[in-house]
């Protein structure tokens, strides 16, 4: 058969296939540009044909058909009829791209071994007990230095905890003087505490997550997760306010559970590509006395400026209930605490560390692993070289929460030691570890003993250094037109000793000029009624105070002036794992802020009503009871007529 005949045969076959494809709009090898979002599927085959791999939209063969005259078409048909079968089965295929190789570590298991006992980076002082630096967060920098943040005691009465900062240039052997990086904002939702730090670095900012609570009556319960950021690791930090940075802090993860629940807190962060993973403790009740303890996972696109308000709940990384409950492998959690999570670049695995049986003589460090950052499995315990009565540990990683292949690896944790029994008297230790992989989980260390060592104390004040700027009050109230606020400033060192600072040495960084005026001698005077936060500094130390300016007359501290929710929407499921409860916020006539719970709801005549009780019932104390899938609105009102509404969304799956 000559080349001309073969060419015509080939054209006819191609034309036929093109016409069928154009008519059916099916069986293409590729998806056209107009089919955005659909999966490309190679290797489609036209029924009744042996051709494959012809792109949709190629009309050259069809155009050629219309250019043939009748004589040519007749000749072509005659030639086609004379073809032998074996010569009419020419095919064309598109090779598929080779699949990416599987992660060789996917089915491996992480193994941690503490190389030695490590050494203390903090010892409590006998002169100022209780004293501690728990929940360490470490960032390993490209230059080999380490930044670290710790939970430290607050002023002992008004603020439970501050978060302090230290820096090391020699792998944690020696450290810079300690100073407070962030403290509570008085008369705000985080007024009582800033603790449980975790810090990551992204796009020019250090982001510091922490735990706090507004509920004074709960005394450490009803916690939520908050976030702040700064261009420098030691601050000053601007707090997330719900829509942006600065001003009154608002939680990024709000605890909406029962009053007696510990709440949500102890955050940990990992940035992978453009996604931020956030892990936090949730400790509450499914119904008294059924306590439930989990580690939650949320993610967001960190490239969005307002990513803290875009968090998507991804489920529970682990359920770690106390008492006689155990996981699927029969492992019992006994007061297992906060997670710290990192991403291992070499293996593509996530690793999480926490402690179990914390404060107990047989305490240990647990570690977990995950291939996707969402679902975790417990691997084993670390006991060898871990000091007894340990709690709240952290794992060192870089600013994104990554462990690079050649970076040094280190764990940190607080501990009370073999003889420790007094609350809040803890040392903090760091220890290097070796990371490897095994075919099966290596649980050998679970049968070993931890270290029964007593804690050491610092008995000398030779390392005393300024740590925090304080004032004689956190909230000042004064009537408009009645003279300047009488504020005394102090410099507090790391032994809780204070000395008065002259007002002339203070720098006033921020205040609301509509409410306050400041003269050349740093006297602050009230101008108009309202509340202003004032940021003051001294030699690199800084803090916020709150100044309330009252009208000349017509106010009382017992009446509610404003009434509002901490969250505008409650998401629930028909089978709800936790009790969810509405807890209103109130601002009183003296401009003080407080969360209403318990008997206060009765005192102020707070009532709750659901607009559709076929969807959700709300009890007298604000507890929400899901009934069916759907949406409704709950109205909240005081006996004085103040009110607000919240949305309730109920699904069939949690």
Secondary structure by P-SEA (a helix, b strand, c coil): ccaaaaaaaaaaaaaaaaaaaaaacccccccccccccbbbbcccccccccccccccccaaaaaaaaaccaaaaaaaaaaaaaccccccccbbbbbccccccccccccbbbbbbccccccccbbbbcccccccccbbbbbbccccbbbbbbbbbcccccccbbbbbbbbccccccccbbbbcccccccccccccccbbbbbbcccbbbbbbbbbccccccccbbbbbbbbcccccccbbbbcccccccbbbbccccccccccccccbbbbbbcccbbbbbbbbbbbccccbbbbbbbbbbccccccccccccccccccbbbbcccccccccccccbbbbbbbbbbccccbbbbbbcccccccbbbbbbbbbccccbbbbcccccccccccccbbbbbbccccccccccccccccccccccccccccccccccccccccccccccccccccccbbbbbbbccccccccccccccccbbbbcccccccbbbbbbbccccbbbbbcccccccccccccccccccccbbbbccbbbbbbbbbcccccbbbbbbbbccccccccccccccccccbbbbcccccbbbbbbbbbbccccbbbbbccccccccbbbbbbcccccbbbcccbbbbbcccccbbbbbbccccccbbbbbbbcccc
